[in-house]
């Protein structure tokens, strides 16, 4: 068996950066609410500035880069999916509705049958 070196990476710094990014975004939100006497444009710029700065900070961290890579791969994977046609979607939806209707009838019949057996035959409460 070959001796393989295992690389360990300390990601604590990455999570500190992500936490800092969350705090910057929260500061933008708090600034939006705290400065309620300022014009709306200034408040919106505070909010957008906090969000953009927070996202920029998060992008610099290792978890942020991993998330961006994951999002890119997810987008490419979603483009490869063969989506059903409108006809297939309508047919499947109708099959599901039909099954739900049949199950509703079955459960209603079962409930009424058990009610009749318990209350009318066994207990005799409804005479």
FITOR-73258 format. One record per residue (C-alpha): residue number from 1; residue in one letter; chain; z, y, x. Coordinates in Angstrom, 3 decimals, padded with zeros to 6 digits. Example, Ala and Ser with C-alpha at 12.3 -4.5 7.8 and 13.67 -1.06 7.14 Angstrom:
<drenba 1,"a","A",<007.800,-004.500,012.300>>
<drenba 2,"s","A",<007.140,-001.060,013.670>>
***
This chain:
<drenba 1,"x","A",<000.000,000.000,000.000>>
<drenba 2,"x","A",<-001.001,003.334,001.423>>
<drenba 3,"x","A",<001.604,005.960,002.067>>
<drenba 4,"x","A",<000.675,008.836,-000.235>>
<drenba 5,"x","A",<002.205,012.248,000.126>>
<drenba 6,"x","A",<003.491,013.704,-003.106>>
<drenba 7,"x","A",<003.176,017.435,-003.401>>
<drenba 8,"x","A",<005.991,019.115,-005.276>>
<drenba 9,"x","A",<005.645,022.658,-006.395>>
<drenba 10,"x","A",<008.518,024.917,-007.311>>
<drenba 11,"x","A",<007.458,026.609,-010.521>>
<drenba 12,"x","A",<010.682,028.525,-011.019>>
<drenba 13,"x","A",<008.993,031.690,-009.774>>
<drenba 14,"x","A",<006.210,031.204,-012.298>>
<drenba 15,"x","A",<008.667,030.998,-015.150>>
<drenba 16,"x","A",<010.456,034.103,-013.907>>
<drenba 17,"x","A",<007.134,035.944,-014.037>>
<drenba 18,"x","A",<006.475,034.603,-017.554>>
<drenba 19,"x","A",<009.939,035.801,-018.605>>
<drenba 20,"x","A",<009.203,039.217,-017.111>>
<drenba 21,"x","A",<005.930,039.320,-019.038>>
<drenba 22,"x","A",<007.772,038.484,-022.264>>
<drenba 23,"x","A",<010.243,041.272,-021.564>>
<drenba 24,"x","A",<007.418,043.773,-020.988>>
<drenba 25,"x","A",<005.804,042.751,-024.285>>
<drenba 26,"x","A",<009.181,043.035,-026.023>>
<drenba 27,"x","A",<009.633,046.486,-024.455>>
<drenba 28,"x","A",<006.314,047.552,-025.947>>
<drenba 29,"x","A",<007.423,046.333,-029.382>>
<drenba 30,"x","A",<010.827,047.998,-029.055>>
<drenba 31,"x","A",<009.167,051.213,-027.878>>
<drenba 32,"x","A",<006.915,051.148,-030.935>>
<drenba 33,"x","A",<009.944,050.977,-033.239>>
<drenba 34,"x","A",<012.306,053.143,-031.195>>
<drenba 35,"x","A",<009.980,056.126,-030.989>>
<drenba 36,"x","A",<009.300,056.258,-034.732>>
<drenba 37,"x","A",<009.245,060.076,-034.682>>
<drenba 38,"x","A",<006.268,060.143,-032.304>>
<drenba 39,"x","A",<002.687,060.178,-033.622>>
<drenba 40,"x","A",<001.280,056.807,-034.585>>
<drenba 41,"x","A",<-001.347,056.954,-031.849>>
<drenba 42,"x","A",<001.336,057.291,-029.154>>
<drenba 43,"x","A",<003.334,054.439,-030.673>>
<drenba 44,"x","A",<000.270,052.204,-030.830>>
<drenba 45,"x","A",<-000.552,053.008,-027.213>>
<drenba 46,"x","A",<003.004,051.988,-026.258>>
<drenba 47,"x","A",<002.629,048.738,-028.141>>
<drenba 48,"x","A",<-000.824,047.942,-026.748>>
<drenba 49,"x","A",<000.254,048.990,-023.257>>
<drenba 50,"x","A",<003.215,046.608,-023.398>>
<drenba 51,"x","A",<001.087,043.742,-024.646>>
<drenba 52,"x","A",<-001.691,044.320,-022.115>>
<drenba 53,"x","A",<000.771,044.752,-019.230>>
<drenba 54,"x","A",<002.675,041.629,-020.295>>
<drenba 55,"x","A",<-000.499,039.574,-020.500>>
<drenba 56,"x","A",<-001.618,040.869,-017.097>>
<drenba 57,"x","A",<001.718,039.910,-015.570>>
<drenba 58,"x","A",<001.593,036.461,-017.206>>
<drenba 59,"x","A",<-001.935,035.941,-015.915>>
<drenba 60,"x","A",<-000.685,036.292,-012.353>>
<drenba 61,"x","A",<001.803,033.424,-012.672>>
<drenba 62,"x","A",<001.028,029.752,-012.073>>
<drenba 63,"x","A",<001.859,028.733,-015.686>>
<drenba 64,"x","A",<-000.315,031.613,-016.905>>
<drenba 65,"x","A",<-003.264,030.430,-014.831>>
<drenba 66,"x","A",<-002.687,026.863,-016.049>>
<drenba 67,"x","A",<-002.703,028.127,-019.644>>
<drenba 68,"x","A",<-005.947,030.034,-019.102>>
<drenba 69,"x","A",<-007.520,026.925,-017.575>>
<drenba 70,"x","A",<-006.250,024.828,-020.506>>
<drenba 71,"x","A",<-007.634,027.342,-023.024>>
<drenba 72,"x","A",<-011.020,027.371,-021.283>>
<drenba 73,"x","A",<-011.201,023.561,-021.266>>
<drenba 74,"x","A",<-010.113,023.426,-024.919>>
<drenba 75,"x","A",<-012.858,025.859,-025.877>>
<drenba 76,"x","A",<-015.459,023.789,-024.048>>
<drenba 77,"x","A",<-014.167,020.609,-025.666>>
<drenba 78,"x","A",<-014.317,022.202,-029.128>>
<drenba 79,"x","A",<-017.951,023.130,-028.507>>
<drenba 80,"x","A",<-018.741,019.440,-027.839>>
<drenba 81,"x","A",<-017.274,018.281,-031.144>>
<drenba 82,"x","A",<-019.777,017.141,-033.734>>
<drenba 83,"x","A",<-018.624,018.881,-036.891>>
<drenba 84,"x","A",<-019.382,017.322,-040.290>>
<drenba 85,"x","A",<-022.091,018.815,-042.445>>
<drenba 86,"x","A",<-021.306,020.665,-045.658>>
<drenba 87,"x","A",<-022.358,017.631,-047.718>>
<drenba 88,"x","A",<-020.059,015.303,-045.742>>
<drenba 89,"x","A",<-017.178,017.759,-046.080>>
<drenba 90,"x","A",<-017.617,018.061,-049.857>>
<drenba 91,"x","A",<-017.894,014.281,-050.258>>
<drenba 92,"x","A",<-014.749,013.671,-048.211>>
<drenba 93,"x","A",<-012.863,016.349,-050.131>>
<drenba 94,"x","A",<-013.871,014.804,-053.457>>
<drenba 95,"x","A",<-012.770,011.372,-052.258>>
<drenba 96,"x","A",<-009.367,012.794,-051.282>>
<drenba 97,"x","A",<-008.985,014.565,-054.649>>
<drenba 98,"x","A",<-009.972,011.359,-056.461>>
<drenba 99,"x","A",<-007.433,009.328,-054.502>>
<drenba 100,"x","A",<-004.711,011.900,-055.203>>
<drenba 101,"x","A",<-005.537,011.805,-058.922>>
<drenba 102,"x","A",<-005.411,007.990,-059.007>>
<drenba 103,"x","A",<-002.093,007.984,-057.104>>
<drenba 104,"x","A",<-000.682,010.579,-059.532>>
<drenba 105,"x","A",<-001.630,008.360,-062.472>>
<drenba 106,"x","A",<-000.134,005.313,-060.765>>
<drenba 107,"x","A",<003.138,007.091,-059.991>>
<drenba 108,"x","A",<003.322,008.506,-063.530>>
<drenba 109,"x","A",<002.770,005.041,-065.021>>
<drenba 110,"x","A",<005.336,003.491,-062.669>>
<drenba 111,"x","A",<007.898,006.188,-063.484>>
<drenba 112,"x","A",<007.441,005.828,-067.241>>
<drenba 113,"x","A",<007.551,002.028,-067.026>>
<drenba 114,"x","A",<010.794,002.061,-065.039>>
<drenba 115,"x","A",<012.222,004.670,-067.399>>
<drenba 116,"x","A",<011.371,002.513,-070.397>>
<drenba 117,"x","A",<012.843,-000.625,-068.764>>
<drenba 118,"x","A",<016.072,001.090,-067.676>>
<drenba 119,"x","A",<016.820,003.392,-070.581>>
<drenba 120,"x","A",<015.361,001.557,-073.580>>
<drenba 121,"x","A",<015.678,-002.151,-072.725>>
<drenba 122,"x","A",<018.665,-002.446,-070.372>>
<drenba 123,"x","A",<020.919,000.469,-071.325>>
<drenba 124,"x","A",<019.753,001.109,-074.878>>
<drenba 125,"x","A",<020.320,004.868,-074.613>>
<drenba 126,"x","A",<017.226,005.876,-076.582>>
<drenba 127,"x","A",<017.300,004.270,-079.998>>
***
